[in-house]
């Protein structure tokens, strides 16, 4: 197991410490479990993303740079 130093927000530290006390486990065990769960969730959500569909609507019915023609078309619909 590797050792490292991590600077934790005080509130996060307190929550992990409280969880460790309540569950009768060490801070390290709880921190590893929480990090693993967070990484697993991030990996699952990244792999579940599907590409957005792409549609070909053909050529526009009006020159989109011509504001008056665009308004006229929108008023007809």
Biopython code that builds the backbone (N, CA, C, O; Angstrom):
import numpy as np
from Bio.PDB.StructureBuilder import StructureBuilder

atoms = [
    (1, "UNK", "N", (0.847, -1.175, 0.000)),
    (1, "UNK", "CA", (0.000, 0.000, 0.000)),
    (1, "UNK", "C", (0.890, 1.234, 0.000)),
    (1, "UNK", "O", (1.874, 1.304, 0.736)),
    (2, "UNK", "N", (0.538, 2.194, -0.823)),
    (2, "UNK", "CA", (1.315, 3.427, -0.903)),
    (2, "UNK", "C", (0.856, 4.411, 0.169)),
    (2, "UNK", "O", (-0.301, 4.418, 0.590)),
    (3, "UNK", "N", (1.782, 5.219, 0.581)),
    (3, "UNK", "CA", (1.481, 6.275, 1.549)),
    (3, "UNK", "C", (1.580, 7.605, 0.833)),
    (3, "UNK", "O", (2.451, 7.809, -0.014)),
    (4, "UNK", "N", (0.672, 8.513, 1.185)),
    (4, "UNK", "CA", (0.707, 9.841, 0.596)),
    (4, "UNK", "C", (0.127, 10.824, 1.593)),
    (4, "UNK", "O", (-0.506, 10.431, 2.573)),
    (5, "UNK", "N", (0.340, 12.071, 1.346)),
    (5, "UNK", "CA", (-0.232, 13.121, 2.179)),
    (5, "UNK", "C", (-1.274, 13.854, 1.354)),
    (5, "UNK", "O", (-1.015, 14.267, 0.223)),
    (6, "UNK", "N", (-2.454, 14.010, 1.934)),
    (6, "UNK", "CA", (-3.551, 14.694, 1.258)),
    (6, "UNK", "C", (-4.071, 15.781, 2.186)),
    (6, "UNK", "O", (-4.306, 15.534, 3.369)),
    (7, "UNK", "N", (-4.248, 16.967, 1.660)),
    (7, "UNK", "CA", (-4.819, 18.065, 2.442)),
    (7, "UNK", "C", (-6.337, 18.003, 2.289)),
    (7, "UNK", "O", (-6.860, 18.223, 1.197)),
    (8, "UNK", "N", (-7.046, 17.707, 3.375)),
    (8, "UNK", "CA", (-8.494, 17.583, 3.355)),
    (8, "UNK", "C", (-9.154, 18.829, 3.929)),
    (8, "UNK", "O", (-8.632, 19.463, 4.846)),
    (9, "UNK", "N", (-10.287, 19.158, 3.383)),
    (9, "UNK", "CA", (-11.128, 20.198, 3.958)),
    (9, "UNK", "C", (-11.484, 19.755, 5.385)),
    (9, "UNK", "O", (-11.730, 18.572, 5.619)),
    (10, "UNK", "N", (-11.513, 20.689, 6.330)),
    (10, "UNK", "CA", (-11.789, 20.340, 7.727)),
    (10, "UNK", "C", (-13.104, 19.593, 7.886)),
    (10, "UNK", "O", (-13.184, 18.640, 8.661)),
    (11, "UNK", "N", (-14.137, 20.014, 7.161)),
    (11, "UNK", "CA", (-15.447, 19.361, 7.286)),
    (11, "UNK", "C", (-15.401, 17.934, 6.764)),
    (11, "UNK", "O", (-16.032, 17.045, 7.336)),
    (12, "UNK", "N", (-14.666, 17.706, 5.691)),
    (12, "UNK", "CA", (-14.545, 16.345, 5.153)),
    (12, "UNK", "C", (-13.780, 15.473, 6.135)),
    (12, "UNK", "O", (-14.162, 14.329, 6.382)),
    (13, "UNK", "N", (-12.709, 16.005, 6.690)),
    (13, "UNK", "CA", (-11.931, 15.256, 7.668)),
    (13, "UNK", "C", (-12.812, 14.831, 8.845)),
    (13, "UNK", "O", (-12.773, 13.679, 9.278)),
    (14, "UNK", "N", (-13.603, 15.775, 9.354)),
    (14, "UNK", "CA", (-14.477, 15.474, 10.497)),
    (14, "UNK", "C", (-15.503, 14.398, 10.147)),
    (14, "UNK", "O", (-15.779, 13.513, 10.958)),
    (15, "UNK", "N", (-16.062, 14.473, 8.952)),
    (15, "UNK", "CA", (-17.070, 13.486, 8.551)),
    (15, "UNK", "C", (-16.457, 12.099, 8.429)),
    (15, "UNK", "O", (-17.059, 11.119, 8.867)),
    (16, "UNK", "N", (-15.276, 12.002, 7.843)),
    (16, "UNK", "CA", (-14.620, 10.698, 7.714)),
    (16, "UNK", "C", (-14.233, 10.178, 9.096)),
    (16, "UNK", "O", (-14.404, 8.994, 9.387)),
    (17, "UNK", "N", (-13.718, 11.054, 9.935)),
    (17, "UNK", "CA", (-13.338, 10.645, 11.287)),
    (17, "UNK", "C", (-14.544, 10.153, 12.071)),
    (17, "UNK", "O", (-14.455, 9.150, 12.778)),
    (18, "UNK", "N", (-15.688, 10.856, 11.951)),
    (18, "UNK", "CA", (-16.902, 10.433, 12.641)),
    (18, "UNK", "C", (-17.400, 9.089, 12.119)),
    (18, "UNK", "O", (-17.834, 8.236, 12.893)),
    (19, "UNK", "N", (-17.334, 8.906, 10.807)),
    (19, "UNK", "CA", (-17.742, 7.632, 10.221)),
    (19, "UNK", "C", (-16.860, 6.500, 10.745)),
    (19, "UNK", "O", (-17.354, 5.420, 11.070)),
    (20, "UNK", "N", (-15.561, 6.750, 10.824)),
    (20, "UNK", "CA", (-14.633, 5.734, 11.325)),
    (20, "UNK", "C", (-14.961, 5.372, 12.769)),
    (20, "UNK", "O", (-14.969, 4.195, 13.130)),
    (21, "UNK", "N", (-15.226, 6.370, 13.586)),
    (21, "UNK", "CA", (-15.571, 6.108, 14.997)),
    (21, "UNK", "C", (-16.856, 5.296, 15.112)),
    (21, "UNK", "O", (-16.915, 4.302, 15.836)),
    (22, "UNK", "N", (-17.887, 5.735, 14.384)),
    (22, "UNK", "CA", (-19.192, 5.058, 14.468)),
    (22, "UNK", "C", (-19.133, 3.619, 13.965)),
    (22, "UNK", "O", (-19.820, 2.743, 14.491)),
    (23, "UNK", "N", (-18.317, 3.380, 12.953)),
    (23, "UNK", "CA", (-18.266, 2.047, 12.352)),
    (23, "UNK", "C", (-17.186, 1.158, 12.966)),
    (23, "UNK", "O", (-17.085, -0.021, 12.629)),
    (24, "UNK", "N", (-16.383, 1.721, 13.862)),
    (24, "UNK", "CA", (-15.338, 0.934, 14.506)),
    (24, "UNK", "C", (-14.198, 0.574, 13.571)),
    (24, "UNK", "O", (-13.519, -0.433, 13.769)),
    (25, "UNK", "N", (-13.991, 1.392, 12.560)),
    (25, "UNK", "CA", (-12.905, 1.159, 11.608)),
    (25, "UNK", "C", (-11.906, 2.300, 11.702)),
    (25, "UNK", "O", (-12.147, 3.302, 12.375)),
    (26, "UNK", "N", (-10.790, 2.134, 11.022)),
    (26, "UNK", "CA", (-9.779, 3.184, 11.037)),
    (26, "UNK", "C", (-10.145, 4.266, 10.029)),
    (26, "UNK", "O", (-10.940, 4.056, 9.114)),
    (27, "UNK", "N", (-9.539, 5.421, 10.230)),
    (27, "UNK", "CA", (-9.725, 6.533, 9.299)),
    (27, "UNK", "C", (-9.298, 6.093, 7.910)),
    (27, "UNK", "O", (-9.982, 6.383, 6.928)),
    (28, "UNK", "N", (-8.172, 5.395, 7.819)),
    (28, "UNK", "CA", (-7.647, 4.946, 6.528)),
    (28, "UNK", "C", (-8.641, 4.017, 5.823)),
    (28, "UNK", "O", (-8.863, 4.155, 4.620)),
    (29, "UNK", "N", (-9.231, 3.086, 6.546)),
    (29, "UNK", "CA", (-10.198, 2.173, 5.932)),
    (29, "UNK", "C", (-11.398, 2.936, 5.373)),
    (29, "UNK", "O", (-11.845, 2.679, 4.255)),
    (30, "UNK", "N", (-11.907, 3.866, 6.155)),
    (30, "UNK", "CA", (-13.071, 4.645, 5.710)),
    (30, "UNK", "C", (-12.716, 5.544, 4.528)),
    (30, "UNK", "O", (-13.480, 5.641, 3.568)),
    (31, "UNK", "N", (-11.571, 6.193, 4.597)),
    (31, "UNK", "CA", (-11.167, 7.083, 3.506)),
    (31, "UNK", "C", (-10.984, 6.288, 2.209)),
    (31, "UNK", "O", (-11.412, 6.736, 1.145)),
    (32, "UNK", "N", (-10.350, 5.109, 2.291)),
    (32, "UNK", "CA", (-10.175, 4.274, 1.102)),
    (32, "UNK", "C", (-11.517, 3.821, 0.542)),
    (32, "UNK", "O", (-11.717, 3.834, -0.672)),
    (33, "UNK", "N", (-12.432, 3.425, 1.409)),
    (33, "UNK", "CA", (-13.761, 2.989, 0.960)),
    (33, "UNK", "C", (-14.503, 4.124, 0.257)),
    (33, "UNK", "O", (-15.103, 3.922, -0.799)),
    (34, "UNK", "N", (-14.460, 5.312, 0.847)),
    (34, "UNK", "CA", (-15.152, 6.456, 0.256)),
    (34, "UNK", "C", (-14.524, 6.881, -1.067)),
    (34, "UNK", "O", (-15.238, 7.200, -2.017)),
    (35, "UNK", "N", (-13.209, 6.887, -1.134)),
    (35, "UNK", "CA", (-12.534, 7.217, -2.391)),
    (35, "UNK", "C", (-12.855, 6.190, -3.470)),
    (35, "UNK", "O", (-13.103, 6.553, -4.620)),
    (36, "UNK", "N", (-12.854, 4.911, -3.106)),
    (36, "UNK", "CA", (-13.171, 3.851, -4.065)),
    (36, "UNK", "C", (-14.596, 4.016, -4.594)),
    (36, "UNK", "O", (-14.831, 3.908, -5.797)),
    (37, "UNK", "N", (-15.539, 4.277, -3.694)),
    (37, "UNK", "CA", (-16.935, 4.443, -4.108)),
    (37, "UNK", "C", (-17.089, 5.654, -5.030)),
    (37, "UNK", "O", (-17.817, 5.592, -6.021)),
    (38, "UNK", "N", (-16.411, 6.740, -4.710)),
    (38, "UNK", "CA", (-16.486, 7.930, -5.546)),
    (38, "UNK", "C", (-15.877, 7.708, -6.917)),
    (38, "UNK", "O", (-16.426, 8.154, -7.924)),
    (39, "UNK", "N", (-14.749, 7.025, -6.959)),
    (39, "UNK", "CA", (-14.102, 6.739, -8.243)),
    (39, "UNK", "C", (-14.931, 5.769, -9.073)),
    (39, "UNK", "O", (-15.028, 5.920, -10.291)),
    (40, "UNK", "N", (-15.529, 4.774, -8.422)),
    (40, "UNK", "CA", (-16.387, 3.823, -9.141)),
    (40, "UNK", "C", (-17.593, 4.534, -9.736)),
    (40, "UNK", "O", (-17.963, 4.276, -10.882)),
    (41, "UNK", "N", (-18.209, 5.427, -8.968)),
    (41, "UNK", "CA", (-19.376, 6.167, -9.453)),
    (41, "UNK", "C", (-18.996, 7.076, -10.620)),
    (41, "UNK", "O", (-19.745, 7.187, -11.591)),
    (42, "UNK", "N", (-17.848, 7.719, -10.530)),
    (42, "UNK", "CA", (-17.409, 8.606, -11.613)),
    (42, "UNK", "C", (-17.130, 7.807, -12.874)),
    (42, "UNK", "O", (-17.433, 8.260, -13.977)),
    (43, "UNK", "N", (-16.558, 6.629, -12.720)),
    (43, "UNK", "CA", (-16.260, 5.780, -13.869)),
    (43, "UNK", "C", (-17.555, 5.279, -14.503)),
    (43, "UNK", "O", (-17.683, 5.270, -15.727)),
    (44, "UNK", "N", (-18.515, 4.862, -13.676)),
    (44, "UNK", "CA", (-19.791, 4.376, -14.206)),
    (44, "UNK", "C", (-20.527, 5.460, -14.961)),
    (44, "UNK", "O", (-21.062, 5.201, -16.039)),
    (45, "UNK", "N", (-20.570, 6.663, -14.425)),
    (45, "UNK", "CA", (-21.308, 7.731, -15.100)),
    (45, "UNK", "C", (-20.623, 8.132, -16.399)),
    (45, "UNK", "O", (-21.297, 8.511, -17.357)),
    (46, "UNK", "N", (-19.299, 8.057, -16.448)),
    (46, "UNK", "CA", (-18.578, 8.412, -17.678)),
    (46, "UNK", "C", (-18.796, 7.363, -18.762)),
    (46, "UNK", "O", (-18.858, 7.706, -19.943)),
    (47, "UNK", "N", (-18.914, 6.100, -18.386)),
    (47, "UNK", "CA", (-19.098, 5.053, -19.390)),
    (47, "UNK", "C", (-20.549, 4.944, -19.836)),
    (47, "UNK", "O", (-20.810, 4.383, -20.901)),
    (48, "UNK", "N", (-21.503, 5.458, -19.065)),
    (48, "UNK", "CA", (-22.912, 5.384, -19.421)),
    (48, "UNK", "C", (-23.331, 6.455, -20.411)),
    (48, "UNK", "O", (-24.390, 6.345, -21.029)),
    (49, "UNK", "N", (-22.537, 7.461, -20.567)),
    (49, "UNK", "CA", (-22.916, 8.553, -21.455)),
    (49, "UNK", "C", (-22.950, 8.073, -22.892)),
    (49, "UNK", "O", (-21.997, 7.471, -23.388)),
    (50, "UNK", "N", (-24.052, 8.346, -23.543)),
    (50, "UNK", "CA", (-24.192, 7.991, -24.945)),
    (50, "UNK", "C", (-24.046, 9.259, -25.771)),
    (50, "UNK", "O", (-24.409, 10.344, -25.317)),
    (51, "UNK", "N", (-23.515, 9.127, -26.982)),
    (51, "UNK", "CA", (-23.397, 10.325, -27.810)),
    (51, "UNK", "C", (-24.784, 10.853, -28.179)),
    (51, "UNK", "O", (-25.730, 10.085, -28.352)),
    (52, "UNK", "N", (-24.884, 12.149, -28.291)),
    (52, "UNK", "CA", (-26.147, 12.760, -28.685)),
    (52, "UNK", "C", (-26.445, 12.436, -30.136)),
    (52, "UNK", "O", (-25.531, 12.352, -30.956)),
    (53, "UNK", "N", (-27.714, 12.254, -30.456)),
    (53, "UNK", "CA", (-28.047, 11.957, -31.856)),
    (53, "UNK", "C", (-27.796, 13.164, -32.747)),
    (53, "UNK", "O", (-27.868, 14.312, -32.309)),
    (54, "UNK", "N", (-27.502, 12.879, -33.990)),
    (54, "UNK", "CA", (-27.250, 13.919, -34.981)),
    (54, "UNK", "C", (-28.304, 13.769, -36.070)),
    (54, "UNK", "O", (-28.533, 12.666, -36.567)),
    (55, "UNK", "N", (-28.943, 14.866, -36.441)),
    (55, "UNK", "CA", (-29.990, 14.849, -37.446)),
    (55, "UNK", "C", (-29.596, 15.744, -38.613)),
    (55, "UNK", "O", (-29.005, 16.806, -38.417)),
    (56, "UNK", "N", (-29.919, 15.320, -39.802)),
    (56, "UNK", "CA", (-29.673, 16.122, -40.990)),
    (56, "UNK", "C", (-31.021, 16.647, -41.476)),
    (56, "UNK", "O", (-31.834, 15.885, -41.998)),
    (57, "UNK", "N", (-31.252, 17.919, -41.309)),
    (57, "UNK", "CA", (-32.513, 18.537, -41.719)),
    (57, "UNK", "C", (-32.416, 19.137, -43.117)),
    (57, "UNK", "O", (-33.348, 19.797, -43.575)),
    (58, "UNK", "N", (-31.322, 18.916, -43.777)),
    (58, "UNK", "CA", (-31.154, 19.441, -45.115)),
    (58, "UNK", "C", (-30.814, 20.922, -45.104)),
    (58, "UNK", "O", (-30.379, 21.474, -44.093)),
    (59, "UNK", "N", (-31.017, 21.533, -46.225)),
    (59, "UNK", "CA", (-30.714, 22.964, -46.369)),
    (59, "UNK", "C", (-31.790, 23.801, -45.683)),
    (59, "UNK", "O", (-32.958, 23.410, -45.688)),
    (60, "UNK", "N", (-31.432, 24.936, -45.096)),
    (60, "UNK", "CA", (-32.426, 25.822, -44.482)),
    (60, "UNK", "C", (-33.410, 26.342, -45.530)),
    (60, "UNK", "O", (-33.055, 26.527, -46.694)),
    (61, "UNK", "N", (-34.656, 26.576, -45.098)),
    (61, "UNK", "CA", (-35.686, 27.069, -46.009)),
    (61, "UNK", "C", (-35.494, 28.542, -46.346)),
    (61, "UNK", "O", (-36.143, 29.064, -47.252)),
    (62, "UNK", "N", (-34.613, 29.205, -45.628)),
    (62, "UNK", "CA", (-34.391, 30.627, -45.826)),
    (62, "UNK", "C", (-32.934, 30.934, -45.500)),
    (62, "UNK", "O", (-32.290, 30.205, -44.745)),
    (63, "UNK", "N", (-32.425, 32.008, -46.071)),
    (63, "UNK", "CA", (-31.069, 32.450, -45.755)),
    (63, "UNK", "C", (-31.070, 32.970, -44.316)),
    (63, "UNK", "O", (-31.679, 33.999, -44.025)),
    (64, "UNK", "N", (-30.391, 32.260, -43.423)),
    (64, "UNK", "CA", (-30.411, 32.619, -42.006)),
    (64, "UNK", "C", (-29.769, 33.974, -41.732)),
    (64, "UNK", "O", (-29.998, 34.557, -40.672)),
    (65, "UNK", "N", (-28.979, 34.482, -42.654)),
    (65, "UNK", "CA", (-28.372, 35.798, -42.496)),
    (65, "UNK", "C", (-29.347, 36.907, -42.866)),
    (65, "UNK", "O", (-29.106, 38.075, -42.560)),
    (66, "UNK", "N", (-30.450, 36.548, -43.525)),
    (66, "UNK", "CA", (-31.457, 37.533, -43.934)),
    (66, "UNK", "C", (-32.548, 37.573, -42.863)),
    (66, "UNK", "O", (-33.482, 36.771, -42.880)),
    (67, "UNK", "N", (-32.413, 38.514, -41.937)),
    (67, "UNK", "CA", (-33.321, 38.590, -40.804)),
    (67, "UNK", "C", (-34.771, 38.794, -41.235)),
    (67, "UNK", "O", (-35.670, 38.168, -40.673)),
    (68, "UNK", "N", (-35.012, 39.645, -42.209)),
    (68, "UNK", "CA", (-36.387, 39.903, -42.652)),
    (68, "UNK", "C", (-37.019, 38.632, -43.228)),
    (68, "UNK", "O", (-38.181, 38.341, -42.943)),
    (69, "UNK", "N", (-36.282, 37.888, -44.020)),
    (69, "UNK", "CA", (-36.812, 36.651, -44.608)),
    (69, "UNK", "C", (-37.057, 35.619, -43.503)),
    (69, "UNK", "O", (-38.017, 34.853, -43.580)),
    (70, "UNK", "N", (-36.221, 35.592, -42.500)),
    (70, "UNK", "CA", (-36.399, 34.665, -41.396)),
    (70, "UNK", "C", (-37.661, 35.011, -40.611)),
    (70, "UNK", "O", (-38.450, 34.119, -40.298)),
    (71, "UNK", "N", (-37.869, 36.294, -40.285)),
    (71, "UNK", "CA", (-39.075, 36.709, -39.568)),
    (71, "UNK", "C", (-40.335, 36.409, -40.388)),
    (71, "UNK", "O", (-41.353, 35.985, -39.840)),
    (72, "UNK", "N", (-40.257, 36.631, -41.691)),
    (72, "UNK", "CA", (-41.399, 36.366, -42.547)),
    (72, "UNK", "C", (-41.761, 34.879, -42.526)),
    (72, "UNK", "O", (-42.938, 34.523, -42.460)),
    (73, "UNK", "N", (-40.761, 34.027, -42.581)),
    (73, "UNK", "CA", (-40.995, 32.585, -42.524)),
    (73, "UNK", "C", (-41.586, 32.171, -41.180)),
    (73, "UNK", "O", (-42.486, 31.332, -41.127)),
    (74, "UNK", "N", (-41.085, 32.755, -40.100)),
    (74, "UNK", "CA", (-41.576, 32.402, -38.767)),
    (74, "UNK", "C", (-43.014, 32.877, -38.592)),
    (74, "UNK", "O", (-43.795, 32.204, -37.919)),
    (75, "UNK", "N", (-43.384, 34.003, -39.171)),
    (75, "UNK", "CA", (-44.757, 34.509, -39.066)),
    (75, "UNK", "C", (-45.733, 33.624, -39.822)),
    (75, "UNK", "O", (-46.896, 33.533, -39.429)),
    (76, "UNK", "N", (-45.302, 32.969, -40.893)),
    (76, "UNK", "CA", (-46.180, 32.104, -41.671)),
    (76, "UNK", "C", (-46.517, 30.830, -40.937)),
    (76, "UNK", "O", (-47.608, 30.291, -41.123)),
    (77, "UNK", "N", (-45.633, 30.337, -40.120)),
    (77, "UNK", "CA", (-45.823, 29.045, -39.479)),
    (77, "UNK", "C", (-46.820, 29.131, -38.409)),
    (77, "UNK", "O", (-47.110, 28.130, -37.754)),
]
sb = StructureBuilder()
sb.init_structure("model")
sb.init_model(0)
sb.init_chain("A")
sb.init_seg("    ")
for serial, (resi, resn, name, xyz) in enumerate(atoms, 1):
    if name == "N":
        sb.init_residue(resn, " ", resi, " ")
    sb.init_atom(name, np.array(xyz, "f"), 0.0, 1.0, " ", f" {name:<3s}", serial, name[0])
structure = sb.get_structure()
